Amino acid sequence: MRIFLSSYLPGFLTLALAASSIAQTQMQNITAPRGTELGANLPAQPVGPNDLIAVSVYDAPELSRTVRVGADGFIRLPMIQQPIKAQGLLPAALEVAIVAAIREGKILVDPFVTVTIAEYHSRPISVAGAVKQPVVFQAESPTTLLEAIARAGGLREDAGREILVSQTQTGIDDKAVVMTRRILVRGLIDDADPTLNIKLSGGEEIRVPEMGRVYVVGNVKKPGSFPVQDGSETTVLQMVALAEGLTPYTTKEAYIYRREAGGKKNEILVPLEKIMQRKAPDVPLTANDILYIPESKGKRLTGRTVDALIGLTGSAAAALIYTAH
């Protein structure tokens, strides 16, 4: 008798495995919520408004579905009268909340619920400014500042020396407070300082300001706007060199038009000829200065022209100065 059972044991095992496989397939067909075939099970992060989640209730296909979290942070399921708060909960915690709601509604005695994330829409990270391809993407998993910049194609050549990372946080009395952190480009990229490669979880705005510019117009060979790094020394002689030198019939003096912090416009006289002859010290310039080198007539820029030049770049500034004279 013992020999008989052992000879048929492989056949019984095969039948048992086949029955188990069929049962698992039927269970998947029952529990798979509609629409999840289009969405992935993304890394678990707290749920937020407008996120798309997949709710699967075993042996209850009428409750299994994909549902989008409302702007108020709640989800609504059929046959459950009260909305269920989802915002701020991890999928496992949301599963517990749904189970409690089903039991309270006396829909099922002992429900088995699974929740997965199909799409994140509550964790945008925006990268704008002096990057090659400004982008807004969802933080499906924790990412870093360098990864976010890489998604934007990297920094442009005219990127400034700092990266601004802003995020809205809840402050005193639940008031929204925007916190901004300044990251030095040199430390982040050139020095590869790991403490500057901060973690991003969604909700951040990354702005890369352009370099400051100095506008050189008037009697130079190549009028235009030239980038200058904040904090670096920039002088009149350097800008004249970048503009490929002076043209004939240049006056002995030049003018710097500068807008101060309070909005006041200053006109600064520059002894250009003495600087060129090394009889006077070179004059420093700051970002957004306009260096105007007039003809021998000594004509100055009008206030309207100065206002129009601020904010223009390169050829646009040069074209404006030519039309103004």
C-alpha positions in Angstrom: 0.0 0.0 0.0 2.9 2.4 0.8 4.4 1.6 -2.6 1.0 2.5 -4.3 0.8 5.9 -2.7 4.3 6.9 -3.4 3.9 6.0 -7.1 0.9 8.3 -7.5 2.3 11.1 -5.3 3.8 13.2 -8.2 0.5 13.2 -9.9 -1.3 14.5 -6.9 1.3 17.3 -6.5 0.9 18.3 -10.1 -2.9 18.5 -9.7 -2.6 20.5 -6.5 -0.2 23.0 -8.1 -2.4 23.5 -11.1 -5.5 24.1 -8.9 -3.5 26.7 -6.9 -2.4 28.5 -10.0 -6.0 28.6 -11.3 -7.2 30.0 -7.9 -4.5 32.7 -8.0 -5.5 33.7 -11.5 -9.2 34.0 -10.5 -8.3 36.0 -7.4 -6.3 38.5 -9.6 -9.2 38.8 -12.0 -11.5 39.6 -9.0 -9.3 42.0 -7.1 -7.7 44.0 -9.9 -9.3 47.4 -10.0 -10.4 48.8 -13.3 -7.8 51.0 -14.9 -4.7 49.7 -12.9 -3.4 48.1 -16.1 -2.5 51.6 -17.2 -0.8 52.8 -14.0 2.3 51.6 -12.2 2.6 50.8 -8.5 4.8 53.9 -7.7 7.0 54.3 -4.6 4.9 54.8 -1.5 4.7 58.5 -0.5 2.0 60.4 1.4 -1.0 60.8 -0.7 -2.0 64.3 -1.8 -4.8 66.2 -3.7 -5.3 65.1 -7.4 -3.2 61.9 -6.9 -4.7 58.8 -8.7 -4.8 55.8 -6.4 -5.9 52.2 -7.1 -8.1 50.6 -4.5 -8.5 46.8 -4.5 -11.0 45.1 -2.2 -10.9 41.3 -2.3 -14.0 39.6 -3.5 -15.8 43.0 -4.0 -15.2 44.2 -7.6 -17.9 46.9 -7.1 -15.5 48.6 -4.6 -12.3 48.0 -6.5 -11.4 50.9 -8.8 -9.0 53.7 -9.5 -10.1 56.9 -7.8 -8.6 60.4 -7.9 -8.1 62.3 -4.6 -10.2 65.4 -4.5 -8.8 68.9 -4.1 -10.0 68.7 -0.4 -7.8 65.6 0.2 -10.7 63.1 0.4 -11.7 60.1 -1.7 -15.2 58.8 -2.3 -16.1 55.2 -2.9 -19.4 53.6 -3.9 -21.7 52.4 -1.1 -19.7 54.3 1.5 -21.6 57.4 2.5 -18.8 59.4 4.2 -15.8 60.6 2.2 -12.5 59.1 3.4 -9.5 61.4 4.1 -6.5 60.4 2.1 -4.3 63.4 2.1 -1.1 62.9 4.1 -1.6 59.2 4.5 0.8 56.5 3.2 -1.0 53.8 1.2 -0.8 51.3 4.1 -2.5 53.9 6.4 -5.2 54.6 3.8 -5.9 50.9 3.5 -6.7 50.9 7.3 -9.0 53.9 6.8 -10.9 52.2 4.0 -11.3 49.0 5.9 -12.7 50.9 8.9 -15.2 52.8 6.6 -16.4 49.5 5.0 -16.9 47.9 8.4 -18.7 51.0 9.7 -21.0 51.0 6.7 -21.7 47.3 7.3 -20.8 46.5 3.7 -18.3 43.7 4.5 -17.5 41.9 7.7 -13.8 41.4 7.3 -12.6 43.3 4.1 -9.2 42.9 2.7 -8.0 46.1 1.0 -4.9 47.1 -0.8 -4.0 50.6 -2.0 -1.4 51.5 -4.6 -0.4 54.7 -6.3 -1.2 54.9 -10.0 -0.2 58.6 -10.6 1.2 61.4 -8.5 -0.1 64.9 -9.2 0.4 66.5 -5.8 4.3 66.6 -5.9 5.3 68.9 -8.7 8.9 70.1 -9.0 9.4 73.1 -11.3 12.8 74.1 -12.7 13.0 77.4 -14.5 15.3 80.2 -15.4 18.8 79.8 -16.9 18.3 76.1 -17.8 18.3 74.5 -21.2 14.8 73.0 -21.0 12.5 74.4 -18.2 10.4 71.6 -16.9 7.7 70.6 -14.3 7.7 67.0 -13.3 6.2 64.9 -10.5 8.4 63.6 -7.7 7.3 60.0 -8.0 10.2 59.2 -5.5 12.6 61.3 -3.5 15.0 63.0 -5.9 18.0 65.4 -5.6 18.7 68.9 -6.8 21.2 67.7 -9.3 18.7 65.2 -10.7 16.1 67.9 -11.1 18.6 70.2 -12.9 19.5 67.2 -15.2 15.8 66.8 -16.1 15.9 70.4 -17.3 18.8 69.7 -19.6 21.4 71.3 -17.3 22.4 74.9 -16.7 22.9 77.4 -19.5 26.2 79.2 -20.0 24.6 82.4 -18.7 23.5 80.8 -15.5 24.3 82.9 -12.4 26.3 81.8 -9.4 23.3 80.7 -7.2 20.4 78.4 -7.5 17.2 79.3 -5.5 15.1 76.5 -4.1 11.8 77.6 -2.7 9.2 75.5 -0.9 5.9 76.5 0.8 5.8 75.2 4.4 3.2 75.6 7.2 4.3 78.1 9.7 2.7 79.6 12.8 -1.1 79.5 13.0 -1.1 77.2 9.9 -0.1 80.0 7.7 1.8 79.2 4.5 5.4 80.4 4.6 7.7 80.3 1.6 11.2 79.2 2.5 14.0 79.9 0.0 17.5 78.3 0.2 20.4 79.7 -1.9 22.7 77.0 -3.3 26.1 78.1 -4.8 26.6 76.6 -8.3 30.3 76.3 -7.7 29.9 74.3 -4.5 27.2 72.1 -5.9 28.8 71.3 -9.3 32.4 72.2 -9.3 33.2 71.2 -5.7 30.6 68.4 -5.6 29.6 69.3 -2.1 27.1 66.5 -1.1 25.5 68.8 1.6 24.3 71.1 -1.2 22.7 68.4 -3.3 19.6 68.6 -1.2 16.7 66.1 -1.3 13.5 67.1 -3.0 10.1 65.4 -2.2 7.8 67.6 -4.3 6.4 71.1 -4.0 9.7 72.8 -4.7 10.3 75.6 -7.1 13.9 75.7 -8.5 14.9 79.0 -10.1 18.3 79.6 -11.8 18.8 83.4 -12.2 20.8 84.6 -15.2 24.1 86.3 -14.8 23.9 90.1 -14.3 24.7 92.1 -17.4 26.4 95.4 -18.2 25.2 97.3 -21.3 27.9 99.0 -23.4 26.5 101.5 -25.9 27.6 104.4 -28.0 31.0 104.8 -29.7 32.4 101.3 -29.4 33.0 98.8 -32.1 30.6 96.2 -30.8 27.8 97.6 -28.6 25.8 95.1 -26.7 25.2 93.5 -23.3 27.9 91.4 -21.6 27.3 88.9 -18.7 29.1 89.5 -15.4 29.2 87.2 -12.4 27.8 88.6 -9.2 30.6 89.4 -6.8 33.3 89.5 -9.5 35.1 92.7 -10.3 34.0 94.3 -13.5 35.4 97.7 -14.7 35.0 100.2 -17.5 38.2 99.1 -19.2 37.1 95.4 -19.2 33.8 96.4 -20.8 35.5 98.6 -23.4 37.7 95.6 -24.3 34.7 93.3 -24.6 33.1 95.8 -26.9 36.3 95.6 -29.1 37.5 99.1 -28.3 36.5 102.7 -29.0 35.6 104.2 -32.4 37.0 107.5 -33.6 35.6 110.9 -32.4 34.9 109.6 -28.9 34.5 112.2 -26.2 36.9 112.4 -23.3 34.2 111.4 -20.9 31.7 108.6 -20.5 28.6 108.0 -18.3 27.4 105.2 -16.2 23.6 105.0 -15.7 22.8 103.0 -12.6 19.5 102.3 -10.9 19.8 102.1 -7.1 17.9 99.7 -4.8 15.2 102.3 -4.1 14.6 102.8 -7.8 16.5 106.1 -8.1 18.5 106.6 -11.3 22.1 107.9 -11.0 24.3 109.3 -13.7 28.0 108.9 -12.9 30.6 110.8 -14.8 33.6 108.7 -16.0 37.0 110.3 -17.0 37.4 107.9 -19.9 40.4 109.5 -21.6 42.4 109.7 -18.3 41.5 106.0 -17.5 42.7 105.0 -21.0 46.0 107.0 -20.4 46.3 105.5 -16.9 46.1 108.9 -15.3 43.0 107.9 -13.4 41.9 104.7 -11.7 39.6 102.3 -13.5 35.9 102.6 -12.4 34.1 99.5 -11.2 30.7 98.5 -12.7 27.9 96.5 -11.2 25.2 94.3 -12.8 22.6 96.2 -14.9 24.8 99.2 -15.3 24.7 101.1 -18.6 28.0 102.3 -19.8 27.4 105.0 -22.4 30.3 106.4 -24.5 29.1 109.4 -26.5 30.5 111.1 -29.6 32.6 114.1 -29.3 29.4 116.2 -29.1 28.9 114.8 -25.7 25.2 114.1 -26.0 23.7 112.3 -23.0 21.1 109.6 -22.8 17.6 110.8 -22.0 15.8 109.3 -19.0 13.3 107.6 -21.4 16.1 105.8 -23.2 17.7 104.7 -19.9 14.4 103.2 -18.8 13.9 101.4 -22.1 17.5 100.0 -22.0 17.0 98.4 -18.6 15.9 94.8 -19.2 17.0 94.6 -22.8 19.9 92.5 -23.9 22.6 92.6 -26.6 21.5 93.6 -30.0 18.1 95.0 -28.7 19.9 97.5 -26.5 22.3 98.4 -29.3 19.5 98.9 -31.7 17.7 101.2 -29.3 20.7 103.4 -28.7 21.3 103.7 -32.4 17.7 104.8 -33.0 17.9 107.3 -30.1 20.9 109.1 -31.7 
